[in-house]
């Protein structure tokens, strides 16, 4: 009887088929998960960047610990304003205003905060800038943050916030529109870059209008809420200069840093831009880069990269760095400086920098003001007033002490007494990984459901 011998290929066919089916199913499952994940990132990416409330810190300044609720705790004159933006959204702001601001031509700094927490947490920083730099400070609270309107923050909206703040402060009756500077930390640095570009390109053609007529409040009593609703202002000019601290090249490069696993998908899902490296070589506005060399969130080389773009910007050099579209628009900033803070981390560089931090920022501003064009209509006494400002800065320089901050205690805490502050930083920092960002985003969504009646109670 013939003997039947099984072929090796025949014996292995069922096993090969099973392996192929398993691989196919795994690939299908993986593709499905990647697709779901990509859709999630596309829909929720703003929630992974903007954190009006984070780590148990309340959204509204009035709910902060003492010393972080209002400028009135620092015994300095200030105004509270609700500034209406082009799209109808109103944003909350505090203007720390020196007496005789206009007659003495005291400079003004627009202060743009980072992506986490309200402006109250920046009060110790702004208070020191007000004193050490002898400048007015307009602290701007982005939409969706603090006491601003409860709308979802996004890149387009924050740019409108910045533009509205500039129009408002340029037409304030106590502000010199030729001496408006801008400071931005982290995300605020991107807002500052945008505003510098906006002011250069469009600021001079905004038309006529009027700012708020509120007067400075009593040093110890918070001012009444004031709403500015005028969209057209004739007084906007290019910024005198911008100061950016620990900011990034672009959101795209930050995705590479914080979410390397999904970086290959960013060309499909990333809607946010905030590309500072495109703007840096395009503007002539003076720029001061303040960089902490121990930044735990933004790689330190991002600031060096931006500094080099500003310092050496030419069409031929920047084509390879920021794209061919910069060939006809790349310019060199008229003044570009960089100050590295030894030991400075993402949010505490202004503290770690000590007296030298404020010396550098004062010198940057003073250098610009001492070289103002004396032929402008409001600059007849520029040299005399600039020299007076330099003397005032010199006096502040000799009085400087290292700056330290602590979250306020509920009992026996006086924020106006600098000696009671200790070396703990109040400014929150966003998580540095996707899981942490998603966790905080879910908390933030729960805290966003605040009624208008609750909002009004906080004033």
C-alpha positions, 0 to 999 in steps of 0.5 A: 500500500502506498505511503503518504508523506506530508509536505513540509509546506503543507504542514506549515501553511496553517501556522503561517496563515495564523501568524499573518492573520494575527499580524494583520489584526495587530496592525489594524488595531494599531492603526485604529488606535493611532487614528483615535489618538490623532483625532483626540490630539487634533480636537483637544490640543488647546487644552494641552497647552492652556491651563487657566487653572492648574495643580489646585491653584484657583482660576481667579485672582480673588481666590489666591492666597494673600499677596496674590489677589490684588495690587492693593496688597502692595500699596501701589496705585493701580487701575483695573480694566476690562479691555474689549477685543476685536471679536467682542471678548473682554479681557481683565487687566491691572495697570500699575501706574506711577504718579506723573507718568506722562509728564515724566515720560515713564515707560510702560511694560505690557506683561504677558504671562505664561500658559498656566495660572492667573495674573495674581500669581505674577504680582510679586514679579510685576511689583519688582518690575514696577519699582526696580525698573521705574516703569508702569506695568500693564498686566494682561490676563488672557481670555479664559484666564482669571477674571477675563471672559470665560471662553476657550483660549486659543492662538488666534484669541490670544493674539487678539488679546495682545492687540487690544491691550496695545491699542488700549494702553497706547491711548491711555491718557497717562501713558507715553505711546513712544515708550511702550515695551513688552515683556513675555515669559514662556508662552508670553514670549510668543505673544510678545513676538506677535505683538512686535510684528503686529505693531510694526506692520499694522499698528500705524494705520489703526485710525482714531479712538480714545482710551479709558478715562479712569484715574489711578486708584488709591494705593490701598483701595482697588479701583473700580472695574472699567471697560474699554470698548473702542476698537479704533485707535490712532496712537499705536506705534511700533513697540520700543522694545520687547523682553522675552524670557525662556520662550521657545522656537515654536510649538512644533519644536516643543512637541518634539521635546515634550511628546516625542512619541507623537512627533511623527503625527504632528504634520497631520494634527497640529493646528497651533503655530506660535512660531517665534523663529519665523518672526525673530528674523522679520522684525526690527524691534529691539529684543532682549533675551532673558534665558535661564540655563537650567530651564526644565521645560524649554530647552535652553538652546531655543533661546540661543537659536532665537537670539542668533536669528535676531542678531544675524538675520539676513535673507540668505542666512535665514532661508534654510532656518525658517523657510523660503518665505523669509527671503524678502522679509528677513531683517536685523533687529536694531538692538539684540541682546541676551542675558543668561541667568545662571541656575535660572529655571523656567519660572524663577529666572527673575528671582535667581538672576538677583540684582543683575537681572534688573540691571540688564533689563533697565540698561536695555530700556534706558539705551533705547530711550536715550537714542530716541528720535528727538524730531517726533512731536512728543520728544522735544525734551527727550534728552533731558527726560531720558537723562532724568530717567537714567538718574532715577534708574541709577538710584534704584540700582543702588537700592536693589536687593535679591528678590524672593517670593513665597505663596502667601499665608492666610494669617499675618502675611503682608505682601507689601513688606518685601522682607516677609517674602521667602524663596519659593516660587508661586508661578505654576509650571505646566507638566512636561509629558503628555500624561500629565498635560492630559490629567491637568486638562481634564481638571481644567475642563471641570473648573471652566464651568463658572457662571457669570454671576460667580464671575461678578462676585469676584470683583 
